[in-house]
Amino acid sequence: MFTGIIETTGSIKNIITNGSNKTFVIESNISNELKIDQSVAHSGICLTVEAVNNNTHTVTAIDETLQKTTAALWKVNDIINIERCLIANSRIDGHFVQGHIDTTAICIDTKDANGSYVYQFAFEEKFASLIIEKGSVCINGISLTCFNVTNNNFQVAIIPYTFYHTNIKQIAVGNKVNIEFDVLGKYINRALVLKS
């Protein structure tokens, strides 16, 4: 379980293809603190640490993950958002995030809002019931509040700190991002579907 508050970023140093899987070697300023078998969110994707070597750590994305996230598009030198799992006695500054990506969305607009930044994302309409005005959404692992929500797109505002300390600054129009909708909304939606 995560909170969507990005701890640091890392840089992809190597990508190894193993059958239908991809193994990523990532360099970050916390890699040497990680433990083998630890769950760590990488741009919102929960991946298990397989190896730690000085300032790098290694994780593998299986075919299912590659098909449903942006991991299949990652390249050497790409910057990845990193968050270690929630500690039970910590404050929850973001919202409950599982690291289980629901879908990808496409950036359709970005603008400088005189000190902050506004991004607009389009997603498949079948997910419309999982997002609400002023609700929480996780983009590339970042906990954000959405607004101007329609059946197939929404906007988020990015404060300067988040812009400069995550990979959101590299997202341009046409780029894909990982999306995880609020887990509470998913359970409520499921209950309503089963009742109907």
MDTraj code that builds the backbone (N, CA, C; nanometers):
import mdtraj as md
import numpy as np

residues = "MET PHE THR GLY ILE ILE GLU THR THR GLY SER ILE LYS ASN ILE ILE THR ASN GLY SER ASN LYS THR PHE VAL ILE GLU SER ASN ILE SER ASN GLU LEU LYS ILE ASP GLN SER VAL ALA HIS SER GLY ILE CYS LEU THR VAL GLU ALA VAL ASN ASN ASN THR HIS THR VAL THR ALA ILE ASP GLU THR LEU GLN LYS THR THR ALA ALA LEU TRP LYS VAL ASN ASP ILE ILE ASN ILE GLU ARG CYS LEU ILE ALA ASN SER ARG ILE ASP GLY HIS PHE VAL GLN GLY HIS ILE ASP THR THR ALA ILE CYS ILE ASP THR LYS ASP ALA ASN GLY SER TYR VAL TYR GLN PHE ALA PHE GLU GLU LYS PHE ALA SER LEU ILE ILE GLU LYS GLY SER VAL CYS ILE ASN GLY ILE SER LEU THR CYS PHE ASN VAL THR ASN ASN ASN PHE GLN VAL ALA ILE ILE PRO TYR THR PHE TYR HIS THR ASN ILE LYS GLN ILE ALA VAL GLY ASN LYS VAL ASN ILE GLU PHE ASP VAL LEU GLY LYS TYR ILE ASN ARG ALA LEU VAL LEU LYS SER".split()
xyz = np.array([
    [0.0845, -0.1189, 0.0000],
    [0.0000, 0.0000, 0.0000],
    [0.0882, 0.1241, 0.0000],
    [0.0488, 0.2221, -0.0798],
    [0.1252, 0.3456, -0.0957],
    [0.0335, 0.4655, -0.0712],
    [0.0910, 0.5857, -0.0798],
    [0.0115, 0.7064, -0.0562],
    [0.0072, 0.7990, -0.1774],
    [0.0923, 0.7732, -0.2767],
    [0.0954, 0.8616, -0.3924],
    [0.1799, 0.9860, -0.3697],
    [0.2561, 0.9889, -0.2603],
    [0.3499, 1.0978, -0.2363],
    [0.4882, 1.0486, -0.2783],
    [0.5374, 1.1007, -0.3882],
    [0.6614, 1.0496, -0.4480],
    [0.7805, 1.0812, -0.3569],
    [0.8595, 0.9789, -0.3326],
    [0.9741, 0.9926, -0.2427],
    [1.0975, 1.0442, -0.3158],
    [1.1186, 0.9954, -0.4361],
    [1.2326, 1.0371, -0.5166],
    [1.2089, 0.9915, -0.6594],
    [1.3019, 1.0204, -0.7458],
    [1.2959, 0.9686, -0.8820],
    [1.4204, 0.8838, -0.9083],
    [1.4117, 0.7987, -1.0075],
    [1.5242, 0.7156, -1.0472],
    [1.5399, 0.7177, -1.1971],
    [1.6565, 0.6760, -1.2440],
    [1.6865, 0.6729, -1.3867],
    [1.7093, 0.5284, -1.4306],
    [1.6458, 0.4901, -1.5401],
    [1.6631, 0.3545, -1.5923],
    [1.8003, 0.3436, -1.6577],
    [1.8819, 0.2496, -1.6083],
    [2.0181, 0.2331, -1.6575],
    [2.0321, 0.1164, -1.7540],
    [1.9436, 0.0181, -1.7442],
    [1.9531, -0.0974, -1.8338],
    [1.8171, -0.1649, -1.8401],
    [1.7850, -0.2230, -1.9541],
    [1.6614, -0.2988, -1.9731],
    [1.6990, -0.4328, -2.0357],
    [1.6563, -0.5400, -1.9718],
    [1.6866, -0.6747, -2.0196],
    [1.5551, -0.7451, -2.0501],
    [1.5410, -0.7966, -2.1703],
    [1.4205, -0.8706, -2.2078],
    [1.4423, -1.0186, -2.1799],
    [1.3506, -1.0771, -2.1025],
    [1.3539, -1.2200, -2.0700],
    [1.2217, -1.2814, -2.1142],
    [1.2178, -1.3389, -2.2332],
    [1.0914, -1.3909, -2.2851],
    [0.9925, -1.2774, -2.3021],
    [0.8781, -1.2885, -2.2349],
    [0.7769, -1.1827, -2.2444],
    [0.7889, -1.0806, -2.1318],
    [0.8905, -1.0940, -2.0479],
    [0.9112, -1.0020, -1.9359],
    [1.0233, -0.9035, -1.9670],
    [1.0241, -0.7923, -1.8908],
    [1.1337, -0.6964, -1.9005],
    [1.1868, -0.6674, -1.7620],
    [1.3193, -0.6737, -1.7485],
    [1.3859, -0.6425, -1.6228],
    [1.4518, -0.5054, -1.6363],
    [1.4292, -0.4217, -1.5343],
    [1.4796, -0.2849, -1.5358],
    [1.5814, -0.2655, -1.4239],
    [1.6961, -0.2098, -1.4579],
    [1.7963, -0.1707, -1.3585],
    [1.7826, -0.0199, -1.3408],
    [1.7524, 0.0218, -1.2167],
    [1.7185, 0.1616, -1.1891],
    [1.8150, 0.2197, -1.0866],
    [1.8657, 0.3368, -1.1167],
    [1.9553, 0.4084, -1.0249],
    [1.8775, 0.5180, -0.9536],
    [1.8877, 0.5217, -0.8220],
    [1.8226, 0.6276, -0.7450],
    [1.8998, 0.6521, -0.6167],
    [1.8657, 0.7607, -0.5472],
    [1.9362, 0.7920, -0.4236],
    [1.8867, 0.7110, -0.3037],
    [1.7885, 0.6217, -0.3251],
    [1.7458, 0.5317, -0.2171],
    [1.7659, 0.3846, -0.2536],
    [1.8194, 0.3585, -0.3718],
    [1.8349, 0.2189, -0.4146],
    [1.9137, 0.1364, -0.3138],
    [2.0182, 0.1956, -0.2563],
    [2.1010, 0.1196, -0.1621],
    [2.0319, 0.0939, -0.0293],
    [1.9159, 0.1576, -0.0059],
    [1.8387, 0.1358, 0.1164],
    [1.7312, 0.0287, 0.0975],
    [1.7077, -0.0118, -0.0257],
    [1.6024, -0.1076, -0.0542],
    [1.6463, -0.2487, -0.0183],
    [1.5478, -0.3357, 0.0020],
    [1.5732, -0.4747, 0.0370],
    [1.5123, -0.5660, -0.0694],
    [1.5779, -0.6781, -0.0925],
    [1.5223, -0.7778, -0.1839],
    [1.3864, -0.8241, -0.1323],
    [1.2899, -0.8396, -0.2209],
    [1.1498, -0.8760, -0.1931],
    [1.0645, -0.7581, -0.1485],
    [1.1220, -0.6389, -0.1400],
    [1.0458, -0.5215, -0.1006],
    [0.9576, -0.4743, -0.2153],
    [0.8354, -0.4319, -0.1836],
    [0.7455, -0.3754, -0.2837],
    [0.7698, -0.2253, -0.2943],
    [0.7935, -0.1786, -0.4153],
    [0.8210, -0.0373, -0.4398],
    [0.7403, 0.0065, -0.5617],
    [0.6772, 0.1238, -0.5510],
    [0.6009, 0.1767, -0.6643],
    [0.6947, 0.2501, -0.7599],
    [0.6888, 0.2118, -0.8863],
    [0.7698, 0.2723, -0.9928],
    [0.6749, 0.3386, -1.0921],
    [0.6667, 0.4722, -1.0844],
    [0.5675, 0.5465, -1.1633],
    [0.4291, 0.4852, -1.1462],
    [0.3999, 0.4475, -1.0209],
    [0.2684, 0.3965, -0.9848],
    [0.2532, 0.2466, -0.9924],
    [0.3509, 0.1764, -1.0507],
    [0.3421, 0.0313, -1.0669],
    [0.4143, -0.0360, -0.9511],
    [0.3442, -0.1192, -0.8757],
    [0.4060, -0.1926, -0.7658],
    [0.4914, -0.3058, -0.8234],
    [0.6228, -0.2976, -0.8016],
    [0.7160, -0.3985, -0.8501],
    [0.8040, -0.4454, -0.7347],
    [0.8468, -0.5696, -0.7400],
    [0.9263, -0.6303, -0.6338],
    [1.0753, -0.6150, -0.6623],
    [1.1486, -0.5677, -0.5616],
    [1.2930, -0.5529, -0.5743],
    [1.3569, -0.6923, -0.5792],
    [1.4341, -0.7184, -0.6835],
    [1.4986, -0.8487, -0.7021],
    [1.6469, -0.8470, -0.6672],
    [1.7096, -0.7308, -0.6800],
    [1.8528, -0.7195, -0.6517],
    [1.8839, -0.5750, -0.6171],
    [1.9838, -0.5573, -0.5321],
    [2.0342, -0.4246, -0.4958],
    [2.1853, -0.4276, -0.5142],
    [2.2370, -0.3296, -0.5876],
    [2.3809, -0.3244, -0.6133],
    [2.4266, -0.1788, -0.6035],
    [2.4789, -0.1424, -0.4854],
    [2.5233, -0.0051, -0.4595],
    [2.4082, 0.0932, -0.4832],
    [2.4177, 0.1738, -0.5865],
    [2.3157, 0.2767, -0.6087],
    [2.2118, 0.2375, -0.7130],
    [2.1998, 0.1076, -0.7427],
    [2.0962, 0.0614, -0.8351],
    [2.0163, -0.0527, -0.7726],
    [1.8935, -0.0687, -0.8218],
    [1.8128, -0.1856, -0.7856],
    [1.7450, -0.2378, -0.9113],
    [1.7028, -0.3638, -0.9046],
    [1.6479, -0.4330, -1.0211],
    [1.5064, -0.4804, -0.9935],
    [1.4181, -0.4588, -1.0909],
    [1.2799, -0.5053, -1.0827],
    [1.2397, -0.5631, -1.2174],
    [1.1383, -0.6502, -1.2173],
    [1.0898, -0.7097, -1.3419],
    [0.9406, -0.6855, -1.3576],
    [0.9016, -0.6466, -1.4781],
    [0.7605, -0.6333, -1.5142],
    [0.7225, -0.7512, -1.6031],
    [0.6204, -0.8259, -1.5607],
    [0.5748, -0.9397, -1.6397],
    [0.4871, -0.8912, -1.7555],
    [0.4538, -0.9813, -1.8441],
    [0.3786, -0.9466, -1.9646],
    [0.2474, -0.8750, -1.9327],
    [0.1742, -0.9217, -1.8313],
    [0.0475, -0.8569, -1.7919],
    [0.0708, -0.7105, -1.7572],
    [0.1750, -0.6822, -1.6829],
    [0.2073, -0.5441, -1.6457],
    [0.2464, -0.4627, -1.7678],
    [0.3253, -0.5209, -1.8543],
    [0.3696, -0.4500, -1.9744],
    [0.2527, -0.4153, -2.0658],
    [0.1513, -0.5021, -2.0685],
    [0.0355, -0.4772, -2.1550],
    [-0.0558, -0.3682, -2.1009],
    [-0.0593, -0.3511, -1.9681],
    [-0.1582, -0.2609, -1.9077],
    [-0.1004, -0.1313, -1.8539],
    [0.0302, -0.1115, -1.8657],
    [0.0942, 0.0085, -1.8120],
    [0.1882, 0.0686, -1.9155],
    [0.2548, 0.1746, -1.8752],
    [0.3515, 0.2380, -1.9641],
    [0.4887, 0.1716, -1.9573],
    [0.5063, 0.0698, -1.8739],
    [0.6378, 0.0064, -1.8579],
    [0.6930, -0.0455, -1.9909],
    [0.6053, -0.0884, -2.0776],
    [0.6503, -0.1384, -2.2084],
    [0.7157, -0.0284, -2.2915],
    [0.6877, 0.0973, -2.2586],
    [0.7415, 0.2104, -2.3338],
    [0.8683, 0.2675, -2.2716],
    [0.9028, 0.2214, -2.1514],
    [1.0200, 0.2768, -2.0830],
    [1.1475, 0.2503, -2.1620],
    [1.2372, 0.3490, -2.1590],
    [1.3646, 0.3398, -2.2294],
    [1.4784, 0.3735, -2.1329],
    [1.5987, 0.3349, -2.1701],
    [1.7169, 0.3704, -2.0906],
    [1.7232, 0.5228, -2.0781],
    [1.7534, 0.5691, -1.9579],
    [1.7626, 0.7111, -1.9185],
    [1.6275, 0.7750, -1.8880],
    [1.5154, 0.7033, -1.9057],
    [1.3875, 0.7574, -1.8624],
    [1.3886, 0.7768, -1.7109],
    [1.3154, 0.8787, -1.6661],
    [1.3041, 0.9085, -1.5233],
    [1.1745, 0.8471, -1.4705],
    [1.1867, 0.7736, -1.3591],
    [1.0751, 0.7009, -1.2999],
    [1.0488, 0.7553, -1.1595],
    [0.9209, 0.7766, -1.1261],
    [0.8837, 0.8154, -0.9895],
    [0.8944, 0.6945, -0.8973],
    [0.9469, 0.7149, -0.7770],
    [0.9662, 0.6042, -0.6833],
    [0.9044, 0.6372, -0.5478],
    [0.8303, 0.5400, -0.4944],
    [0.7748, 0.5507, -0.3589],
    [0.7825, 0.4157, -0.2901],
    [0.8416, 0.4143, -0.1719],
    [0.8388, 0.2928, -0.0910],
    [0.7018, 0.2792, -0.0255],
    [0.6696, 0.1581, 0.0193],
    [0.5361, 0.1319, 0.0739],
    [0.5127, 0.2089, 0.2036],
    [0.3853, 0.2275, 0.2327],
    [0.3392, 0.2995, 0.3505],
    [0.3823, 0.2289, 0.4780],
    [0.4300, 0.3072, 0.5751],
    [0.4569, 0.2552, 0.7091],
    [0.3306, 0.2781, 0.7919],
    [0.2883, 0.1781, 0.8670],
    [0.1575, 0.1817, 0.9343],
    [0.1402, 0.3002, 1.0289],
    [0.2483, 0.3508, 1.0863],
    [0.2333, 0.4621, 1.1813],
    [0.2614, 0.5984, 1.1176],
    [0.2600, 0.6043, 0.9848],
    [0.2849, 0.7306, 0.9149],
    [0.1554, 0.8066, 0.8905],
    [0.1681, 0.9380, 0.8740],
    [0.0547, 1.0168, 0.8256],
    [0.0316, 0.9821, 0.6784],
    [-0.0931, 0.9830, 0.6375],
    [-0.1259, 0.9568, 0.4969],
    [-0.1508, 1.0919, 0.4309],
    [-0.0495, 1.1426, 0.3629],
    [-0.0595, 1.2756, 0.3033],
    [-0.1297, 1.2741, 0.1680],
    [-0.1330, 1.1606, 0.1017],
    [-0.1999, 1.1522, -0.0270],
    [-0.3328, 1.0792, -0.0108],
    [-0.3441, 0.9610, -0.0712],
    [-0.4605, 0.8748, -0.0511],
    [-0.4131, 0.7307, -0.0651],
    [-0.4997, 0.6359, -0.0302],
    [-0.4597, 0.4959, -0.0395],
    [-0.4386, 0.4562, -0.1856],
    [-0.3184, 0.4093, -0.2142],
    [-0.2799, 0.3694, -0.3490],
    [-0.2256, 0.2271, -0.3415],
    [-0.2730, 0.1393, -0.4291],
    [-0.2311, 0.0001, -0.4264],
    [-0.1100, -0.0303, -0.5144],
    [-0.0861, 0.0533, -0.6121],
    [0.0188, 0.0224, -0.7077],
    [-0.0283, -0.0724, -0.8160],
    [-0.1611, -0.0865, -0.8276],
    [-0.2212, -0.1732, -0.9298],
    [-0.2846, -0.0828, -1.0351],
    [-0.2192, -0.0692, -1.1468],
    [-0.2633, 0.0247, -1.2506],
    [-0.3929, -0.0248, -1.3158],
    [-0.4910, 0.0661, -1.3262],
    [-0.6182, 0.0311, -1.3892],
    [-0.6136, 0.0453, -1.5403],
    [-0.5438, 0.1479, -1.5867],
    [-0.5400, 0.1748, -1.7301],
    [-0.4329, 0.2797, -1.7564],
    [-0.4148, 0.3132, -1.8815],
    [-0.3312, 0.4276, -1.9161],
    [-0.4210, 0.5383, -1.9710],
    [-0.3719, 0.6590, -1.9622],
    [-0.4424, 0.7743, -2.0187],
    [-0.3435, 0.8502, -2.1054],
    [-0.3962, 0.9330, -2.1930],
    [-0.3121, 1.0116, -2.2841],
    [-0.3235, 1.1592, -2.2477],
    [-0.2101, 1.2256, -2.2367],
    [-0.2099, 1.3690, -2.2128],
    [-0.2588, 1.4406, -2.3386],
    [-0.3630, 1.5224, -2.3220],
    [-0.4180, 1.5934, -2.4384],
    [-0.3982, 1.7445, -2.4295],
    [-0.3495, 1.7930, -2.3139],
    [-0.3239, 1.9364, -2.3024],
    [-0.2385, 1.9638, -2.1800],
    [-0.1493, 2.0606, -2.1920],
    [-0.0733, 2.1106, -2.0771],
    [-0.0688, 2.2620, -2.0872],
    [-0.0715, 2.3277, -1.9716],
    [-0.0568, 2.4737, -1.9752],
    [0.0023, 2.5245, -1.8450],
    [0.0771, 2.6317, -1.8573],
    [0.1326, 2.7022, -1.7426],
    [0.0220, 2.7906, -1.6866],
    [-0.0097, 2.7710, -1.5584],
    [-0.1198, 2.8458, -1.4966],
    [-0.0654, 2.9521, -1.4023],
    [0.0360, 3.0246, -1.4475],
    [0.0920, 3.1355, -1.3713],
    [0.1407, 3.0910, -1.2331],
    [0.2298, 2.9953, -1.2328],
    [0.2869, 2.9485, -1.1067],
    [0.2594, 2.8019, -1.0792],
    [0.1559, 2.7501, -1.1388],
    [0.1290, 2.6058, -1.1315],
    [0.1091, 2.5565, -1.2745],
    [0.0747, 2.4284, -1.2863],
    [0.0607, 2.3684, -1.4193],
    [-0.0671, 2.2868, -1.4231],
    [-0.1378, 2.2939, -1.5336],
    [-0.2621, 2.2182, -1.5498],
    [-0.2433, 2.1202, -1.6641],
    [-0.2731, 1.9936, -1.6347],
    [-0.2649, 1.8867, -1.7337],
    [-0.4041, 1.8297, -1.7560],
    [-0.4335, 1.7942, -1.8797],
    [-0.5596, 1.7283, -1.9129],
    [-0.5295, 1.5917, -1.9738],
    [-0.6036, 1.4921, -1.9274],
    [-0.5825, 1.3547, -1.9714],
    [-0.7122, 1.2942, -2.0235],
    [-0.7011, 1.2149, -2.1296],
    [-0.8150, 1.1418, -2.1861],
    [-0.7992, 0.9940, -2.1532],
    [-0.9109, 0.9289, -2.1201],
    [-0.9097, 0.7868, -2.0865],
    [-1.0310, 0.7194, -2.1479],
    [-1.0321, 0.5863, -2.1457],
    [-1.1450, 0.5128, -2.2035],
    [-1.2716, 0.5369, -2.1220],
    [-1.3826, 0.5597, -2.1924],
    [-1.5083, 0.5953, -2.1273],
    [-1.5600, 0.4854, -2.0345],
    [-1.5175, 0.3599, -2.0533],
    [-1.5649, 0.2511, -1.9666],
    [-1.5200, 0.2703, -1.8217],
    [-1.4240, 0.3608, -1.7968],
    [-1.3776, 0.3871, -1.6609],
    [-1.4448, 0.5104, -1.5992],
    [-1.5432, 0.5674, -1.6684],
    [-1.6028, 0.6940, -1.6246],
    [-1.6613, 0.6884, -1.4839],
    [-1.7147, 0.5742, -1.4439],
    [-1.7793, 0.5644, -1.3121],
    [-1.6784, 0.5603, -1.1972],
    [-1.5499, 0.5514, -1.2283],
    [-1.4472, 0.5392, -1.1242],
    [-1.3799, 0.6706, -1.0885],
    [-1.4234, 0.7802, -1.1511],
    [-1.3594, 0.9089, -1.1238],
    [-1.4656, 1.0155, -1.1028],
    [-1.4461, 1.0979, -1.0011],
    [-1.5446, 1.2008, -0.9682],
    [-1.4769, 1.3369, -0.9532],
    [-1.5556, 1.4419, -0.9669],
    [-1.5062, 1.5781, -0.9476],
    [-1.4499, 1.5932, -0.8069],
    [-1.3299, 1.6485, -0.7980],
    [-1.2567, 1.6704, -0.6726],
    [-1.2195, 1.5398, -0.6032],
    [-1.2251, 1.4293, -0.6749],
    [-1.1826, 1.3012, -0.6197],
    [-1.0334, 1.2801, -0.6393],
    [-0.9837, 1.1713, -0.5842],
    [-0.8417, 1.1384, -0.5950],
    [-0.8155, 1.0496, -0.7159],
    [-0.7025, 1.0739, -0.7784],
    [-0.6564, 0.9897, -0.8875],
    [-0.5044, 0.9811, -0.8758],
    [-0.4480, 0.8706, -0.9189],
    [-0.3034, 0.8514, -0.9119],
    [-0.2486, 0.8466, -1.0542],
    [-0.1609, 0.9415, -1.0874],
    [-0.1009, 0.9503, -1.2200],
    [0.0484, 0.9254, -1.2073],
    [0.0983, 0.8198, -1.2715],
    [0.2398, 0.7836, -1.2604],
    [0.2838, 0.7765, -1.1147],
    [0.1911, 0.7307, -1.0290],
    [0.2222, 0.7154, -0.8888],
    [0.2006, 0.8390, -0.8048],
    [0.1597, 0.9503, -0.8653],
    [0.1412, 1.0767, -0.7944],
    [-0.0051, 1.0921, -0.7540],
    [-0.0295, 1.1117, -0.6246],
    [-0.1657, 1.1364, -0.5762],
    [-0.2072, 1.2782, -0.6132],
    [-0.3168, 1.2897, -0.6899],
    [-0.3638, 1.4200, -0.7361],
    [-0.5146, 1.4301, -0.7235],
    [-0.5647, 1.5531, -0.7235],
    [-0.7088, 1.5797, -0.7208],
    [-0.7528, 1.6184, -0.8610],
    [-0.8582, 1.5527, -0.9095],
    [-0.9040, 1.5798, -1.0457],
    [-1.0201, 1.6795, -1.0466],
    [-1.0325, 1.7523, -1.1558],
    [-1.1429, 1.8469, -1.1731],
    [-1.1770, 1.8557, -1.3205],
    [-1.2879, 1.9255, -1.3496],
    [-1.3397, 1.9304, -1.4875],
    [-1.3510, 1.7901, -1.5459],
    [-1.4107, 1.7017, -1.4658],
    [-1.4232, 1.5609, -1.5034],
    [-1.5379, 1.5422, -1.6014],
    [-1.5118, 1.4704, -1.7107],
    [-1.6166, 1.4308, -1.8043],
    [-1.6154, 1.2781, -1.8126],
    [-1.6888, 1.2231, -1.9054],
    [-1.6929, 1.0775, -1.9207],
    [-1.5641, 1.0187, -1.9781],
    [-1.4785, 1.1044, -2.0334],
    [-1.3559, 1.0483, -2.0918],
    [-1.2311, 1.1342, -2.0736],
    [-1.2404, 1.2416, -1.9921],
    [-1.1181, 1.3150, -1.9613],
    [-1.1318, 1.3926, -1.8310],
    [-1.0202, 1.4390, -1.7817],
    [-1.0171, 1.5164, -1.6567],
    [-0.8916, 1.6021, -1.6562],
    [-0.8886, 1.6975, -1.5632],
    [-0.7720, 1.7818, -1.5466],
    [-0.7179, 1.7667, -1.4046],
    [-0.5883, 1.7942, -1.3904],
    [-0.5247, 1.8022, -1.2587],
    [-0.4356, 1.9258, -1.2577],
    [-0.4202, 1.9851, -1.1385],
    [-0.3292, 2.0984, -1.1214],
    [-0.2052, 2.0495, -1.0479],
    [-0.0911, 2.0919, -1.0940],
    [0.0372, 2.0489, -1.0387],
    [0.1074, 2.1685, -0.9753],
    [0.1377, 2.1582, -0.8461],
    [0.2116, 2.2650, -0.7797],
    [0.3587, 2.2584, -0.8218],
    [0.4320, 2.3685, -0.8087],
    [0.5721, 2.3683, -0.8536],
    [0.6570, 2.2585, -0.7897],
    [0.6396, 2.2311, -0.6598],
    [0.7212, 2.1290, -0.5945],
    [0.7033, 1.9935, -0.6635],
    [0.5786, 1.9553, -0.6874],
    [0.5502, 1.8280, -0.7541],
    [0.6049, 1.8290, -0.8965],
    [0.5905, 1.9405, -0.9646],
    [0.6390, 1.9516, -1.1025],
    [0.7893, 1.9250, -1.1093],
    [0.8639, 1.9824, -1.0179],
    [1.0101, 1.9724, -1.0253],
    [1.0681, 1.8487, -0.9560],
    [0.9883, 1.7783, -0.8755],
    [1.0404, 1.6630, -0.8017],
    [0.9828, 1.5295, -0.8480],
    [0.9116, 1.5284, -0.9606],
    [0.8584, 1.4040, -1.0171],
    [0.8816, 1.4052, -1.1685],
    [0.8382, 1.2985, -1.2348],
    [0.8558, 1.2963, -1.3809],
    [0.7395, 1.3612, -1.4556],
    [0.6469, 1.4261, -1.3834],
    [0.5330, 1.4898, -1.4502],
    [0.5818, 1.5999, -1.5457],
    [0.6947, 1.6621, -1.5131],
    [0.7462, 1.7704, -1.5977],
    [0.7863, 1.7211, -1.7362],
    [0.8061, 1.5894, -1.7504],
    [0.8455, 1.5333, -1.8795],
    [0.7260, 1.4896, -1.9638],
    [0.6062, 1.4972, -1.9064],
    [0.4869, 1.4541, -1.9800],
    [0.4440, 1.5629, -2.0773],
    [0.4351, 1.5258, -2.2025],
    [0.3932, 1.6193, -2.3075],
    [0.2661, 1.5672, -2.3732],
    [0.2009, 1.6523, -2.4493],
    [0.0805, 1.6122, -2.5227],
    [0.1118, 1.4902, -2.6083],
    [0.0286, 1.3893, -2.5981],
    [0.0456, 1.2657, -2.6728],
    [0.1111, 1.1550, -2.5925],
    [0.1720, 1.1888, -2.4783],
    [0.2362, 1.0876, -2.3936],
    [0.1333, 1.0099, -2.3129],
    [0.1643, 0.8819, -2.2870],
    [0.0798, 0.7977, -2.2018],
    [0.1277, 0.8036, -2.0579],
    [0.0326, 0.7927, -1.9646],
    [0.0644, 0.7860, -1.8217],
    [-0.0124, 0.6697, -1.7596],
    [0.0383, 0.6219, -1.6463],
    [-0.0310, 0.5180, -1.5702],
    [-0.1376, 0.5809, -1.4832],
    [-0.2543, 0.5177, -1.4791],
    [-0.3657, 0.5680, -1.3994],
    [-0.4139, 0.4604, -1.3031],
    [-0.4237, 0.4966, -1.1762],
    [-0.4920, 0.4128, -1.0777],
    [-0.6038, 0.4959, -1.0160],
    [-0.7264, 0.4486, -1.0318],
    [-0.8405, 0.5182, -0.9734],
    [-0.8514, 0.4851, -0.8251],
    [-0.9258, 0.5676, -0.7527],
    [-0.9385, 0.5526, -0.6080],
    [-0.9982, 0.4160, -0.5732],
    [-0.9289, 0.3410, -0.4893],
    [-0.9717, 0.2047, -0.4553],
    [-1.1084, 0.2035, -0.3877],
    [-1.1406, 0.3044, -0.3077],
    [-1.2716, 0.3085, -0.2414],
    [-1.3830, 0.3205, -0.3448],
    [-1.3598, 0.4039, -0.4444],
    [-1.4582, 0.4182, -0.5516],
    [-1.4776, 0.2889, -0.6286],
    [-1.3712, 0.2124, -0.6455],
    [-1.3817, 0.0859, -0.7188],
    [-1.4678, -0.0150, -0.6421],
    [-1.4511, -0.0213, -0.5104],
    [-1.5324, -0.1140, -0.4307],
    [-1.6791, -0.0728, -0.4308],
    [-1.7059, 0.0579, -0.4196],
    [-1.8444, 0.1066, -0.4230],
    [-1.9072, 0.0767, -0.5568],
    [-1.8325, 0.1034, -0.6639],
    [-1.8816, 0.0757, -0.7994],
    [-1.9139, -0.0713, -0.8175],
    [-1.8276, -0.1594, -0.7668],
    [-1.8484, -0.3043, -0.7770],
    [-1.9760, -0.3463, -0.7039],
    [-1.9960, -0.2903, -0.5841],
    [-2.1144, -0.3248, -0.5056],
    [-2.2418, -0.2817, -0.5791],
    [-2.2385, -0.1656, -0.6408],
    [-2.3557, -0.1167, -0.7138],
    [-2.3845, -0.2018, -0.8364],
    [-2.2793, -0.2457, -0.9048],
    [-2.2955, -0.3302, -1.0237],
    [-2.3591, -0.4633, -0.9847],
    [-2.3139, -0.5208, -0.8732],
    [-2.3671, -0.6508, -0.8289],
    [-2.5113, -0.6420, -0.7836],
    [-2.5529, -0.5235, -0.7347],
    [-2.6914, -0.5055, -0.6891],
    [-2.7886, -0.4858, -0.8049],
    [-2.7374, -0.4361, -0.9166],
    [-2.8268, -0.4043, -1.0280],
    [-2.8640, -0.5266, -1.1090],
])
top = md.Topology()
chain = top.add_chain()
for i, resn in enumerate(residues, 1):
    res = top.add_residue(resn, chain, resSeq=i)
    for name in ("N", "CA", "C"):
        top.add_atom(name, md.element.get_by_symbol(name[0]), res)
traj = md.Trajectory(xyz[None], top)
